[in-house]
Amino acid sequence: MNKLNKSELIQELPVFSGISQDELNEIAKKSKLKSISKYKLIYKQGEMTNALFFLINGVVKIGCHSTDGKEVIKSIIHPRSLFGELGIIGEKNRNEFASSLNSKVDFLEIPIESIVWIMRRNQAVSFALLSSIGKRLSNAERRLEALVFKDARERIIDFLKNNASKFGRQVGFETVFKHNLTQQDIANYTGTSRQTVTSVLNDLRKSNQIYFNRNSFLIRDVTKLM
């Protein structure tokens, strides 16, 4: 894609709304459009933090691995979202990985040095980016509280409700949402085991609260899901 395409994509980011044409051109010039296939790494734990990313198409999981190799999914990133932005606040090396979940993922890679350059010039961009990071940290705090205060079933049901709220399509009382996660991914996201996820989902289906297949969930009535 050419510079014009990159400029148009950058303008879609709320954090860059109102920047000057010169600033837009500079970021577009330094940015790179990239595509990767399913289950490929965008970046891995331990590598240098030298860019942030804007997801254009596809779904990306952000996570880390414990010393015994267990995967923990911290967040799921959907199109038109930023990720990998901790370099703005001083992260030198990645403490997490980013991996594609779709057959094809397209994203814009923006060098940290370009972001720092525009933050120094444009106070509104600085506030917007710091607000974005603040929301990320707030979400992480809520996830931690859920791990401490809620049992496995409650966390799995929260996963269903949150995704229904963000990505669901309402059909009468029922809500349908598509996803790209395996049951192991859901377990890694909710801090449970694959066996527990399977058990809870099957129990909810048996009680006619949900129906699911490999790529979608249907919730009969979100307000009554329990």
N, C-alpha and C positions, 0 to 999 in steps of 0.2 A: 504494500500500500504506500501511497505517496504522502508527501508532507501535508497536503490538504486533508486527507483522511485522518491523519493523526491530530491535526488541529481541531477538526470537528469532534473527534472523540474526547479530547481534552476539555473542550467547551461543555461537554455533557456532565463533567464532574462538578457537583455543587461547590466543592472547595475552591475551584478556579473560576467561579462566576465573577465577572467584573474585572478580570485582569486585562491589561492593555494588549494591543495587537503585537507589540514588540516582545512582551513577556510570553505571550502565547507562541510566537514564532520560535523563540529561544528554547522553550520546553519541547516543542514539536521536533526541533532540529536534533536535540540530544536524546529523544526517546526512541524506542524500538518496538515495532509490532512483531509479536511472536505467536506461534501456534505449537501445541504439543498434543500427543495422542493420549489415550486412556492410561491411567495409573503411572504416568511419568512425573518425575519431580520437576517443579519449577525452581525450587531451591531446597537445600538440605540443611539439617542441623550442623552447626559448626562452621559453615562457610561464611565468608565476609559479607556483611550487610552493606551493600553498595547501591541498592535500588528499592523503590517501592513499585507496586503493581496495580493496574486498573483492569479488572476482569471485564471482558467484552462479551464473550459467549462461553457457555459451559458452567460447570460447577467445580469448585476447588475445596479440598479439605486442608485445614491447618492443624498440625498436631506435633507430638514429640514422642520419643521412645524412652522408656525407663532403662535402667542399667541391665535389667533382665530381658530387654527386647520387647516388652509390652507396649503396644501403641495406645496413645491417648489422643483423641480428637478434641481440639480446643474449640474450633468453630468451623462452620460450613459457609463458604463464600459464594454468593450468587451474582449474576451479571450486574454491571454498573456499580460495583463496590471496589473500594480500595483494600489492599492487604499488604502485609510485609512492611509496614510503615514505621516500625520501632527504631529504625536507624535515625529518624528525625530527633528522637530524644536520647540518642547516645549509644544505642546497641551497636557493638562492633562486629560481633559474630552471631549468626542466627542461633537462637535457642529453640527453634522449632523448624518443621519442614512444611512445604506447601506442595500438594500433589493433585493432579487432575482426577476427576471422577467421571468425566464424560469421555466419549469416543474422540472428541476433539475440543480443545480448549484454546480460546484466543485471548490474548491479553496484551496490554501496553506496559512496557518496562520503562520507568522513569528514574534516571540516576538521582541518588540522594543529593549529590552536589547541586543539581539543578533545582531541587526542591528547597534546599537551604538558600540558594541564590534568590529565589522568588520570595521566600519568607522574609528575607532581609529587606526586600524592596516593598513588600505589600503586607501590611499588618492584617488585613482582612483574611488573606490566605493563611497566615500564621494562626489566627484564632480558629479558623475552620478546621485546619489540620489537627490542632491540639484538641479541639472538641471531638473530632473523629476518634483520636486515640483515647480520650476520656471515656467515650461510649464503649469502646472495646474493653477497657479495664473494668468498667462497671458491669458489663456482661460477664466477664470472667469472675468477678466477685459474686454475682448471683449464682453462677454455676457452682462455685465453691460452697456457698451456703446450702445449695440443694444437696450436694454430696454429704454435708454434715448433718442436715436436719431432715432429709427426706429418704424414705426407703427406695429400693430398686423399682418397685412397681410405680410409685409416684413419679420418679424421674422419667421413666419410659412414657407414662401418660402425659407428663409435661412436654416431652419431646413431640408427641403427636399433636397436642393442643397448640404449641408454639408454631409448628409448621403449618397447621391448618389456618391459624390466624394470619401468618405472613404470606402463604402461597396457595391457600385453598380457594376452591371455586364452590360457591354455594349453590346447591340444588334443593330447594325446599328447606327442610331441616337438616339435610345431609351436606357434608363437606368433603370434597375430593381434593387431594393434592398429590402431585407426582414427585418422585425423588430418585436419587441415583445411589442410594446407600444399600449395602448388604446388611444382614442382621448383625454381622460382626462389627460393621461400621457403627451401627446404632448402639451396640454394646460399648464400643470404644468412646462414643460421644457421651453416653449416659453414665459411664463408670460402673457398668454391670458386666455380666458375662453373656456370651451368645446364647447359652442354654436358657438363661433367665429371660432374655428378650423373646426367644421363641415361645417360652412358657406363657409369658404375660400376653403376647399378641394372640396366641391360640386361645387363651382364656377369654380375652375380649371378643374374639370372633365367635367363640362358642356361646357367649352370652348375648350375641347379636348387637354388640356395641360398635364393632368395626368390621370391615371386610378389607382384605389386602391381597395384592399379588406382588410380583417381583419389583415393579416400578411405581406402584401407587397405593395410597390408603384411601378408604372411604370411611368416614366417621358418621354414624347414624345421627347423633345429636351431640355436638361438642359440649354443650352445657350439662349433659348427663353422663359424660364419660368419666368412669371412676373404676 
